[in-house]
Amino acid sequence: MSNPQFWSSPLRYLRWASHEKPAIFYAMVLGCSGPISLVALPPIRRFFGDVDPQPIPLTYPIPQGPRSIPQGYDDQ
């Protein structure tokens, strides 16, 4: 019996690979779960109360008004 080819009958190939070559089967399952998780996981996270963190500031906040010069650090 020859091995079934993937593109001619994918479900039959997956069934054959799950019995004969489980490493290939589970690699395909994990590979297909990646793009699905991009769509499915963010709404599930928000449902359970996980919120996105605030963005990291890219600049240092500049204080308003004149700068105060520290006293007592002059060389004498």
OpenMM code with the backbone's topology and positions (N, CA, C; nanometers):
from openmm import Vec3, app, unit

residues = "MET SER ASN PRO GLN PHE TRP SER SER PRO LEU ARG TYR LEU ARG TRP ALA SER HIS GLU LYS PRO ALA ILE PHE TYR ALA MET VAL LEU GLY CYS SER GLY PRO ILE SER LEU VAL ALA LEU PRO PRO ILE ARG ARG PHE PHE GLY ASP VAL ASP PRO GLN PRO ILE PRO LEU THR TYR PRO ILE PRO GLN GLY PRO ARG SER ILE PRO GLN GLY TYR ASP ASP GLN".split()
positions = [
    Vec3(0.0849, -0.1181, 0.0000),
    Vec3(0.0000, 0.0000, 0.0000),
    Vec3(0.0888, 0.1236, 0.0000),
    Vec3(0.0609, 0.2145, -0.0878),
    Vec3(0.1412, 0.3357, -0.0960),
    Vec3(0.0899, 0.4385, 0.0044),
    Vec3(0.1787, 0.5280, 0.0397),
    Vec3(0.1414, 0.6331, 0.1341),
    Vec3(0.0523, 0.7342, 0.0636),
    Vec3(-0.0548, 0.7774, 0.1271),
    Vec3(-0.1406, 0.8780, 0.0637),
    Vec3(-0.0694, 1.0133, 0.0557),
    Vec3(-0.0929, 1.0841, -0.0474),
    Vec3(-0.0325, 1.2142, -0.0670),
    Vec3(-0.1195, 1.3220, -0.0032),
    Vec3(-0.0557, 1.4267, 0.0487),
    Vec3(-0.1281, 1.5287, 0.1248),
    Vec3(-0.2255, 1.6080, 0.0390),
    Vec3(-0.1827, 1.6562, -0.0760),
    Vec3(-0.2673, 1.7475, -0.1530),
    Vec3(-0.3842, 1.6772, -0.2222),
    Vec3(-0.3751, 1.5478, -0.2446),
    Vec3(-0.4873, 1.4808, -0.3096),
    Vec3(-0.6005, 1.4530, -0.2109),
    Vec3(-0.5679, 1.4194, -0.0876),
    Vec3(-0.6706, 1.3974, 0.0151),
    Vec3(-0.6106, 1.4294, 0.1523),
    Vec3(-0.6216, 1.5549, 0.1966),
    Vec3(-0.5536, 1.5961, 0.3199),
    Vec3(-0.6041, 1.5243, 0.4453),
    Vec3(-0.7333, 1.5009, 0.4574),
    Vec3(-0.7845, 1.4348, 0.5778),
    Vec3(-0.7377, 1.2895, 0.5855),
    Vec3(-0.7339, 1.2241, 0.4727),
    Vec3(-0.6854, 1.0863, 0.4705),
    Vec3(-0.5373, 1.0815, 0.5059),
    Vec3(-0.4596, 1.1791, 0.4568),
    Vec3(-0.3179, 1.1850, 0.4904),
    Vec3(-0.2970, 1.2100, 0.6392),
    Vec3(-0.3763, 1.3023, 0.6972),
    Vec3(-0.3630, 1.3303, 0.8400),
    Vec3(-0.3973, 1.2080, 0.9240),
    Vec3(-0.4974, 1.1329, 0.8827),
    Vec3(-0.5321, 1.0110, 0.9555),
    Vec3(-0.4185, 0.9097, 0.9461),
    Vec3(-0.3599, 0.8952, 0.8260),
    Vec3(-0.2476, 0.8038, 0.8087),
    Vec3(-0.1264, 0.8489, 0.8902),
    Vec3(-0.0974, 0.9804, 0.8870),
    Vec3(0.0191, 1.0328, 0.9588),
    Vec3(0.0009, 1.0225, 1.1095),
    Vec3(-0.1225, 1.0337, 1.1593),
    Vec3(-0.1435, 1.0236, 1.3032),
    Vec3(-0.1112, 0.8839, 1.3548),
    Vec3(-0.1270, 0.7816, 1.2709),
    Vec3(-0.0954, 0.6440, 1.3119),
    Vec3(0.0483, 0.6055, 1.2799),
    Vec3(0.0938, 0.6411, 1.1607),
    Vec3(0.2237, 0.5934, 1.1143),
    Vec3(0.3393, 0.6864, 1.1498),
    Vec3(0.3164, 0.8164, 1.1447),
    Vec3(0.4223, 0.9143, 1.1715),
    Vec3(0.3664, 1.0233, 1.2620),
    Vec3(0.3550, 0.9960, 1.3924),
    Vec3(0.2920, 1.0932, 1.4824),
    Vec3(0.3702, 1.2241, 1.4947),
    Vec3(0.5020, 1.2226, 1.4753),
    Vec3(0.5774, 1.3478, 1.4836),
    Vec3(0.5344, 1.4446, 1.3740),
    Vec3(0.5128, 1.3939, 1.2543),
    Vec3(0.4668, 1.4790, 1.1438),
    Vec3(0.3261, 1.5302, 1.1735),
    Vec3(0.2405, 1.4437, 1.2241),
    Vec3(0.1024, 1.4831, 1.2536),
    Vec3(0.0976, 1.5951, 1.3573),
    Vec3(0.1705, 1.5774, 1.4688),
    Vec3(0.1657, 1.6796, 1.5736),
    Vec3(0.2375, 1.8076, 1.5309),
    Vec3(0.3373, 1.7980, 1.4448),
    Vec3(0.4002, 1.9181, 1.3906),
    Vec3(0.3006, 1.9970, 1.3060),
    Vec3(0.2185, 1.9271, 1.2298),
    Vec3(0.1166, 1.9956, 1.1493),
    Vec3(0.0086, 2.0563, 1.2374),
    Vec3(-0.0294, 1.9864, 1.3441),
    Vec3(-0.1311, 2.0400, 1.4360),
    Vec3(-0.0790, 2.1666, 1.5038),
    Vec3(0.0445, 2.1632, 1.5541),
    Vec3(0.1008, 2.2824, 1.6179),
    Vec3(0.1205, 2.3955, 1.5179),
    Vec3(0.1620, 2.3636, 1.3968),
    Vec3(0.1801, 2.4660, 1.2949),
    Vec3(0.0499, 2.5344, 1.2563),
    Vec3(-0.0589, 2.4588, 1.2526),
    Vec3(-0.1893, 2.5180, 1.2195),
    Vec3(-0.2502, 2.5943, 1.3363),
    Vec3(-0.2096, 2.5619, 1.4580),
    Vec3(-0.2683, 2.6293, 1.5741),
    Vec3(-0.2127, 2.7704, 1.5924),
    Vec3(-0.0969, 2.8019, 1.5340),
    Vec3(-0.0385, 2.9349, 1.5486),
    Vec3(-0.1240, 3.0461, 1.4903),
    Vec3(-0.1594, 3.0409, 1.3618),
    Vec3(-0.2435, 3.1470, 1.3053),
    Vec3(-0.3827, 3.1532, 1.3690),
    Vec3(-0.4341, 3.0381, 1.4104),
    Vec3(-0.5652, 3.0381, 1.4755),
    Vec3(-0.5581, 3.1100, 1.6096),
    Vec3(-0.4479, 3.0918, 1.6825),
    Vec3(-0.4356, 3.1550, 1.8136),
    Vec3(-0.4220, 3.3070, 1.8025),
    Vec3(-0.3696, 3.3582, 1.6905),
    Vec3(-0.3619, 3.5031, 1.6729),
    Vec3(-0.4997, 3.5676, 1.6726),
    Vec3(-0.5977, 3.4961, 1.6231),
    Vec3(-0.7336, 3.5494, 1.6154),
    Vec3(-0.8124, 3.5183, 1.7418),
    Vec3(-0.7909, 3.4006, 1.8005),
    Vec3(-0.8769, 3.3543, 1.9088),
    Vec3(-0.8309, 3.3985, 2.0477),
    Vec3(-0.7020, 3.4124, 2.0726),
    Vec3(-0.6554, 3.4373, 2.2087),
    Vec3(-0.6817, 3.5773, 2.2634),
    Vec3(-0.6677, 3.6868, 2.1893),
    Vec3(-0.6926, 3.8181, 2.2496),
    Vec3(-0.8335, 3.8351, 2.3076),
    Vec3(-0.9416, 3.7937, 2.2406),
    Vec3(-1.0727, 3.8070, 2.3049),
    Vec3(-1.0868, 3.7183, 2.4290),
    Vec3(-1.0258, 3.6012, 2.4279),
    Vec3(-1.0331, 3.5128, 2.5448),
    Vec3(-0.9589, 3.5754, 2.6623),
    Vec3(-0.8421, 3.6364, 2.6365),
    Vec3(-0.7671, 3.7037, 2.7440),
    Vec3(-0.8496, 3.8162, 2.8040),
    Vec3(-0.9112, 3.8992, 2.7208),
    Vec3(-0.9903, 4.0114, 2.7721),
    Vec3(-1.1128, 3.9627, 2.8482),
    Vec3(-1.1698, 3.8499, 2.8086),
    Vec3(-1.2846, 3.7937, 2.8796),
    Vec3(-1.2479, 3.7566, 3.0221),
    Vec3(-1.1265, 3.7058, 3.0417),
    Vec3(-1.0827, 3.6652, 3.1747),
    Vec3(-1.0193, 3.7793, 3.2537),
    Vec3(-1.0199, 3.9018, 3.2011),
    Vec3(-0.9766, 4.0187, 3.2766),
    Vec3(-0.8330, 4.0613, 3.2546),
    Vec3(-0.7615, 4.0013, 3.1639),
    Vec3(-0.6239, 4.0417, 3.1360),
    Vec3(-0.6278, 4.1625, 3.0436),
    Vec3(-0.5670, 4.2719, 3.0867),
    Vec3(-0.5688, 4.3939, 3.0063),
    Vec3(-0.4306, 4.4170, 2.9466),
    Vec3(-0.4264, 4.4897, 2.8365),
    Vec3(-0.2998, 4.5236, 2.7740),
    Vec3(-0.2288, 4.6289, 2.8595),
    Vec3(-0.0977, 4.6173, 2.8785),
    Vec3(-0.0253, 4.7162, 2.9595),
    Vec3(-0.0164, 4.8501, 2.8879),
    Vec3(0.0096, 4.9559, 2.9675),
    Vec3(0.0270, 5.0877, 2.9078),
    Vec3(0.1559, 5.0884, 2.8266),
    Vec3(0.1587, 5.1651, 2.7181),
    Vec3(0.2811, 5.1671, 2.6380),
    Vec3(0.3969, 5.2296, 2.7156),
    Vec3(0.5166, 5.1824, 2.6875),
    Vec3(0.6370, 5.2350, 2.7525),
    Vec3(0.6638, 5.3746, 2.6971),
    Vec3(0.6890, 5.4748, 2.7854),
    Vec3(0.7171, 5.6094, 2.7340),
    Vec3(0.8488, 5.6121, 2.6574),
    Vec3(0.8484, 5.6826, 2.5461),
    Vec3(0.9663, 5.6896, 2.4618),
    Vec3(1.0521, 5.8120, 2.4915),
    Vec3(1.0013, 5.9089, 2.5700),
    Vec3(1.0774, 6.0282, 2.6051),
    Vec3(1.0675, 6.0505, 2.7551),
    Vec3(1.1626, 6.1233, 2.8086),
    Vec3(1.1608, 6.1586, 2.9499),
    Vec3(1.0675, 6.2786, 2.9662),
    Vec3(0.9798, 6.2790, 3.0670),
    Vec3(0.8885, 6.3939, 3.0816),
    Vec3(0.9655, 6.5195, 3.1225),
    Vec3(0.9398, 6.6288, 3.0511),
    Vec3(1.0067, 6.7560, 3.0783),
    Vec3(0.9200, 6.8340, 3.1777),
    Vec3(0.9781, 6.8739, 3.2933),
    Vec3(0.8979, 6.9475, 3.3919),
    Vec3(0.8631, 7.0874, 3.3413),
    Vec3(0.7498, 7.1362, 3.3859),
    Vec3(0.7038, 7.2694, 3.3472),
    Vec3(0.7674, 7.3739, 3.4394),
    Vec3(0.7905, 7.4954, 3.3877),
    Vec3(0.8444, 7.6052, 3.4676),
    Vec3(0.9962, 7.6051, 3.4696),
    Vec3(1.0522, 7.7012, 3.5468),
    Vec3(1.1982, 7.7110, 3.5506),
    Vec3(1.2602, 7.5959, 3.6311),
    Vec3(1.3824, 7.5599, 3.5953),
    Vec3(1.4526, 7.4537, 3.6663),
    Vec3(1.5113, 7.5091, 3.7955),
    Vec3(1.5021, 7.4297, 3.9002),
    Vec3(1.5629, 7.4717, 4.0260),
    Vec3(1.7044, 7.4158, 4.0326),
    Vec3(1.8018, 7.5021, 4.0671),
    Vec3(1.9411, 7.4611, 4.0748),
    Vec3(1.9666, 7.4111, 4.2159),
    Vec3(2.0204, 7.2895, 4.2300),
    Vec3(2.0466, 7.2374, 4.3651),
    Vec3(2.1534, 7.3210, 4.4371),
    Vec3(2.1388, 7.3394, 4.5674),
    Vec3(2.2296, 7.4182, 4.6485),
    Vec3(2.3140, 7.3262, 4.7350),
    Vec3(2.4378, 7.3656, 4.7656),
    Vec3(2.5214, 7.2928, 4.8578),
    Vec3(2.6131, 7.1920, 4.7940),
    Vec3(2.6234, 7.1879, 4.6636),
    Vec3(2.7126, 7.0929, 4.5989),
    Vec3(2.8297, 7.1612, 4.5282),
    Vec3(2.8524, 7.2871, 4.5552),
    Vec3(2.9607, 7.3602, 4.4880),
    Vec3(3.0951, 7.3216, 4.5481),
    Vec3(3.2011, 7.3177, 4.4657),
    Vec3(3.3366, 7.2926, 4.5154),
    Vec3(3.3883, 7.4194, 4.5803),
    Vec3(3.4567, 7.4087, 4.6951),
    Vec3(3.5066, 7.5282, 4.7615),
    Vec3(3.6538, 7.5209, 4.7860),
] * unit.nanometer
topology = app.Topology()
chain = topology.addChain("A")
for resn in residues:
    res = topology.addResidue(resn, chain)
    for name in ("N", "CA", "C"):
        topology.addAtom(name, app.Element.getBySymbol(name[0]), res)
